Amino acid sequence: MKEKLTIVKVGGAVVEDEAQLTQLLKDFAAIEGAKILVHGGGRRATKVAAALGIETKMVDGRRITDAEMLEVVTMVYGGLVNKHVVASLQALGVDAIGLCGADGDIIRSIKRPLRNGIDYGFVGDVKKADGEKIAHFIEKNLVPVIAPLTHDGQGNILNTNADTMASEVAKAMAQLYDVTLIFSFEKKGVLRNPDDDESVIPVITRTDFERYKADGTISGGMLPKIENALGAVEAGVSQVIITLATAIDGQHGTVIR
């Protein structure tokens, strides 16, 4: 019987709100057994870029990462956010270790090719996550805290979507552990009505998703999040939950099956 592993992904909006982040990290510290935290930080990156006079360019919610922006996201994700989270977890008695994909070659990517004529710059599409190497940290009773940066094996750091990072790590770890993946953000789950916080859809299957996508119930940034969640389930992850950042106990939110 496989050991249980909980992977929690926390988004940039929660990372930017110190009160929400503090509570999430307390709840994460209380999770028993093996665990991994994957974090975003896009809102902080946008603020830092603005302070440096660097324009943020987005297409369909995706950041265009030119050379200047790559320096910003590397500093913010791998430095400011990652080390703040690691230090906060240490204060809560969690022996955390901050990592990005280049550390130990745990997550390798390829630079995203042109999509519909759009050059996303230094953005990485994950090619491989090494579950056995990540497991080495867990076996040493360390808790990996993974920033959304990968590398291409040619010396280049690549900006990588944090939801995708969480999903790919979960897929890799599912070969070794009984994995629960929790996407935490500022809503209670996937909502039927974005203006009604109580309209949480309790369960979504692939068939449900295609129907909700077609009728517009689910749209925008939630589409790739659910695609990542479904991909994880289809690759052997036991359970995927999309839920509020203050409800990461596995008992709330939308279950993806």
N, C-alpha and C positions, 0 to 999 in steps of 0.2 A: 504494500500500500504506500503510495507516494506521500511525502511530507507536504503539508499545506503551505502555500506561499501566497501572500497578499501583495498585489502591486497597486499602488495608488498614484494616479496622475492628478496633479493640481495645476489649474490654469492660471494665466497671467493676471486675471482680474483679482483672484484671491491672493496671489503673491503680492500684489500691489497694496492690498488692504492689510495693514499690520495686525489689526484685531482678528480678522478672519483667519489670517495665516497662523497666528499664535494658537487659536483654538484648533485649527486643523492639525497642527503639529502635536498638540497635546493628545488629540484623538488618535493620531497615527502612532504616537508613542505607546498608547494603551493597547494597540492591536497585538495579540499574542502570536508568537511563532515567527517564522521567517517573513521578511517583508522588504519591499523596495519602494522608493519614492521617485517618481519622474515629475519634473516641474517644467513649466513654461516661464514666461517673463517678458512677453511681447510688449506689454504696456510700459514696463520700466525701460525697455530698449527704446521705445518711441520717445519717451521723456528725455532720456540721456542724449539721444540723437539730436533732438530739438535744441537742447542746451549747448550742443557742440556746433549748431548751425548746419546739421545734416538733415536733408529732407527725407521723410519716410514715404516710400511709394508702395502702394498696395494694389493688387489686381485680384478681384473676387476673394478678398479676405486673406490673400497670401502676400507675404512681404517680398518685395524685390530686394535682393541682397547683393549690392555692388560692393566694391572693395572697401569703401568707407564704412558702409553699413555692416559688413562682415566684422570689422574691427570692433564696432559697437556691440554687436550681439555676442561676440566672443568674450568681451569684457563683462557684459551684463549677465549673460547666462552662466558662463563658466566661472565668473568671479563674484560680482556683487550678490546675485541671487543665490547661487549654489553655496557659497561659503557662509552666507547669512543663515540659510536653512540648516546646513551642517552644524554650525555653532549653536543654533537654537535647539537642535535635537540633542546635541551633547549635553546641554544644560538640563534636558529632560531625562537624562540617563540612557539615551540611545547612542550607541557607539557607531555613528554615521561616518561614511566616507564619500566624499564628493568625486564624481566621475563624469567624463563625457565620453563620446564614442571612441575618441583617439586613445584614451587611457587603457592600456592593456589590449588595444585593438578589439574592444568589446563590441563596437558597432561600426561597420564599414558601409559607406555609401558610394553612389556614383553621382556625379554632377548632373542635375536635371537637364535633359535636352530641351530644345525649344518646344513649347506647347502652344498650338494655335498662333504661332509666330511670336510668342512672348518669351523673352529671355529673363528668367528669374534670377540670373546671376549665380552666386555661390550658394546654391540650395542643393541639399543632398536628398536623394531617394534611397532609402535603406536597401542594401544588397544582402547583408548578413548581420545578425546579432549572435554573439557567441555565448550561449547559455552556460556552457561548462566553465568558462572563465568567470562569468558573473557569479556562478555558484561557489567558486573558490572563496569569494569574499563572505558569502553567507555562511559557509562552513567554518569560517574563522570568527563567527559571531559579529560580523560587521554588517551594517545596513547601507546598501548602496543608495546614494542620492544622485540621480542621473540628470544632467543638463541636456537640453536639446541641441547638441552639437555633435556631429560625426566627422569622419575623415574619409579620404578616398584612397589611402595607401600611397599617395604620391606627394605627401607633405602638405596637403590642402585641408583646412578646416571647412566644414560645410554646415550651414544653417539648416536644421531639420525640424519639421513639424513635431511638436511634443506629443500630440495624440498618436501620431504614427510611431514615434519612439516607444511609447508605452505599449502599443499593440505589438510591435515587433519584438520587444523584450519579453512580453507575455507569451508570445508564440514560441520563442526560443526556450523559455523556462518551463513551458508545458511538457517538454520532452523529459524533464527531470522531476517536476513537482506537480501537485494538484493546485492549479493556479486560479485565483479569483482576481480579476482586474476591475478596479473601480475608477471611473472617470468622475472626478469631483469638480464642480464649478458653482456658479452663483444661482442656479435654479434647482428645484426639487427633483428634477428628472426631465425626460422629454415631454413637452407639453402639447396637448391638442390645440390649445389656444394660448399663444405667447403672452397674452394680456391677463391670463388667469393662472396664477401660480399654483392653484390647486388642481389643475386639469392634467395631472400626471398620467401618462400612458403606462400601465403597470408592466406590460410585457410586449416586446417587439421581436418578431421573427423576420426572416428574410422576405417572406411573402407579405407580411404586414408592412415592412419598410417600402417595398416596391409600390404598394397601394398608397401609402401615405405620401410618398414622393410624387406620385402621379397626380394626386388630388390637391397637393400643395400644403397638406397638414404639416409636413416636415420640409424645411427649405433652408437655404443659407448655410451658415457655418455648422449647423447640426448634421447636414448630410455627410460630410467627410468623417465626422466623429462617429456616426453610426456605421458607416462603411468600415472604419477601423475596428469597431466593436464586433461587427459581424464576421470580419476576417479573422479576428482572434478566436471567436467561438468555432468557426469552421476549421481552424488549425489545431483544435484540441484544448483550448482554454476552457476550464470547467464552467466558469460563470463570469459574465461581464455585467456591471451595473453602472448606470449613469445617474448621479445623485448630487445632492447639495453638499457643499464642502463641510458643513457641520453635521453630516449624517453618513459617515463613511464606515459604519458598523456592519454594512452588508444587509441591513434590514429595511432599507428605504430606497426610493427611486424607481427607475425603469430598468428591468432586467432584460438583457438582450439574449435571445436564444436562437 
